[in-house]
Amino acid sequence: MESTNIIRIDGKEYEFISGDTILDAARRNGIDIPTLCFMKGASPTGACRVCLVEVEGARTLVASCAMPAAPKMVVKTETERVLNARRMNLEMLISSGHHNCLDQDPDMDTRVDLQSRSMASAEHRDICPAYGDCRLQELAIRYQVTGNRFEPRDSRYPIENVNPFIIRDLSRCILCGRCVQACNEIQVNNAISYGYRGSISKIVAKGDRALKDSDCVFCGECVQACPVGALITFGDFEAKGRPKGETNLVRTTCSYCGVGCQMYLHVRDGRVVKVTGIEGLGPNYGRLCVKGRFGYDFIHDPERLKTPLIRTSGGGFREATWDEALGLIADRLYEIKKESGPDSIGVLSSARITNEENYLAQKLARAVIGTNNVDHCARL
Ligand code: FES
């Protein structure tokens, strides 16, 4: 039977799946509609109006991320009217806050020039830490928006940096709501929401308190979701003004537990400066917990143990090689087993190692030592 779920986008017919929005149908067929507030996996808010498209028969432009696709719908994604509306919305978003990245000259050249101009400008000394990694800036450049059409609003909010993980600069917030969706719908922590109304609307935590005094668990999902420089980590802050190209992304598996979350280490000058989850990849699909996202300072800690230590007869420790340490452990286990039998030995495994390593630990206990005394820290 012929499908009735046919939509016409930019003059061509495409099949869509029931429940698709116009954006889903377009993206599945390789048509690029820009988005800013849209977040995969969360319900659409239609807050930014960047994804506007023209739908035949509709009186106004519609937000493609929120409008369900319908049979025989005729959609145009790149008309003059659509482009002008996107441009206007971007201009309003830029002037709604402290976005100095577009402190530009119409015949702008390189990002480095822009950056230098921004840094040199007396009123915008503090270049945004998200410079070069900001969705709003990226769209502004794509749509050649300068940001100076409307008078920018004064910064009304001081920077909140009273916790060790997340810096909040609400003067750069565009109220796209992605952080709220990340917190409430993706991580289901329900720590932040919209507060106040109209022009004084802002994102608040527990009746407008600092994050550290709220229900926030500092998973940092909101930071990963923020498309601008309103939510950043201390690593971003230290790197402000530095080109994104100076940071290498290294894909790895989180070492904090056996779940195996996939993450990117952001490495600059040989040091890990930030960690982000990898979107679209299991088992975590971009999500991380506070340990995975922020617990990386041990890597470069000067006190970190790098070699095994063997206790000396005087009660202190001395450094040893791995071969020496493992040899000593094997000898001692052998002696204990010989003296008191294998069941005098127990093996305690850990949630901090992988499933495979846990398997090997029980193999060591059962097959090598000969005991079923195996347990795991999760039960302790
Ligand atoms: Fe659709 Fe923001 S992406 S309204």
Boltz pocket constraint, residues with backbone or C-beta under 6 A from the ligand:
constraints:
  - pocket:
      binder: B
      contacts: [[A, 34], [A, 35], [A, 36], [A, 37], [A, 38], [A, 45], [A, 46], [A, 47], [A, 48], [A, 49], [A, 50], [A, 51], [A, 52], [A, 63], [A, 64], [A, 65], [A, 66]]
      max_distance: 6.0
